[in-house]
């Protein structure tokens, strides 16, 4: 597809950068089949949340949000970090304000 590029990912593979902000990547140790199941559940839950919001069904919205949270935790995008070197979770931090600042500046300059 024209104009579609891979997301910018930190050199250590822990975060994807969206509009300068870090978002935790999925746990790379997940089996491909399990990862696919969780991604499919996440997308289904997001569609359910959208439908619930459009219909004004607060109970369905709450249930869908819980499904989204469970899928994201299963993927390793939320909850305890999946790396084991005691590095902090920098999710939602601006890349320019973290240890990735120099790398991010170089990437943005290219």
VENSUL-V922785 format. One record per residue. N is the residue number from 1. PSI is psi in whole degrees, -180 to 180 (none if undefined). D_CENTER is the distance of its C-alpha to the mean C-alpha in whole Angstrom. Layout:
BEGIN
n->N psi->PSI d_center->D_CENTER
n->N psi->PSI d_center->D_CENTER
END
This chain:
BEGIN
n->1 psi->141 d_center->23
n->2 psi->133 d_center->24
n->3 psi->0 d_center->22
n->4 psi->127 d_center->18
n->5 psi->162 d_center->17
n->6 psi->148 d_center->14
n->7 psi->151 d_center->11
n->8 psi->121 d_center->12
n->9 psi->139 d_center->11
n->10 psi->153 d_center->13
n->11 psi->-30 d_center->16
n->12 psi->-2 d_center->15
n->13 psi->12 d_center->12
n->14 psi->-30 d_center->10
n->15 psi->150 d_center->8
n->16 psi->145 d_center->7
n->17 psi->122 d_center->10
n->18 psi->117 d_center->10
n->19 psi->42 d_center->13
n->20 psi->-2 d_center->14
n->21 psi->144 d_center->11
n->22 psi->134 d_center->9
n->23 psi->130 d_center->5
n->24 psi->136 d_center->5
n->25 psi->166 d_center->5
n->26 psi->154 d_center->7
n->27 psi->117 d_center->10
n->28 psi->-12 d_center->12
n->29 psi->-5 d_center->15
n->30 psi->140 d_center->14
n->31 psi->141 d_center->17
n->32 psi->-39 d_center->17
n->33 psi->-42 d_center->18
n->34 psi->-43 d_center->16
n->35 psi->-44 d_center->13
n->36 psi->-42 d_center->14
n->37 psi->-45 d_center->16
n->38 psi->-38 d_center->12
n->39 psi->-43 d_center->11
n->40 psi->-41 d_center->14
n->41 psi->-41 d_center->14
n->42 psi->-47 d_center->11
n->43 psi->-40 d_center->13
n->44 psi->-44 d_center->16
n->45 psi->-39 d_center->15
n->46 psi->-40 d_center->13
n->47 psi->-41 d_center->17
n->48 psi->-39 d_center->19
n->49 psi->-45 d_center->17
n->50 psi->-43 d_center->18
n->51 psi->-41 d_center->22
n->52 psi->-40 d_center->22
n->53 psi->-41 d_center->22
n->54 psi->-34 d_center->24
n->55 psi->-11 d_center->27
n->56 psi->17 d_center->26
n->57 psi->98 d_center->26
n->58 psi->-38 d_center->25
n->59 psi->-43 d_center->25
n->60 psi->-37 d_center->23
n->61 psi->-45 d_center->20
n->62 psi->-44 d_center->20
n->63 psi->-41 d_center->20
n->64 psi->-40 d_center->17
n->65 psi->-38 d_center->15
n->66 psi->-38 d_center->16
n->67 psi->-42 d_center->15
n->68 psi->-48 d_center->11
n->69 psi->-45 d_center->11
n->70 psi->-42 d_center->13
n->71 psi->-43 d_center->11
n->72 psi->-38 d_center->7
n->73 psi->-42 d_center->10
n->74 psi->-37 d_center->11
n->75 psi->-16 d_center->9
n->76 psi->8 d_center->8
n->77 psi->-17 d_center->5
n->78 psi->169 d_center->8
n->79 psi->-157 d_center->12
n->80 psi->143 d_center->13
n->81 psi->155 d_center->12
n->82 psi->-7 d_center->13
n->83 psi->162 d_center->15
n->84 psi->27 d_center->19
n->85 psi->17 d_center->20
n->86 psi->13 d_center->20
n->87 psi->143 d_center->18
n->88 psi->162 d_center->16
n->89 psi->119 d_center->12
n->90 psi->17 d_center->12
n->91 psi->136 d_center->9
n->92 psi->-7 d_center->10
n->93 psi->149 d_center->13
n->94 psi->132 d_center->15
n->95 psi->-37 d_center->15
n->96 psi->-13 d_center->19
n->97 psi->18 d_center->19
n->98 psi->-177 d_center->18
n->99 psi->-9 d_center->19
n->100 psi->3 d_center->17
n->101 psi->-49 d_center->20
n->102 psi->-47 d_center->22
n->103 psi->-47 d_center->20
n->104 psi->-42 d_center->18
n->105 psi->-42 d_center->22
n->106 psi->-45 d_center->23
n->107 psi->-42 d_center->20
n->108 psi->-27 d_center->21
n->109 psi->-22 d_center->25
n->110 psi->none d_center->25
END
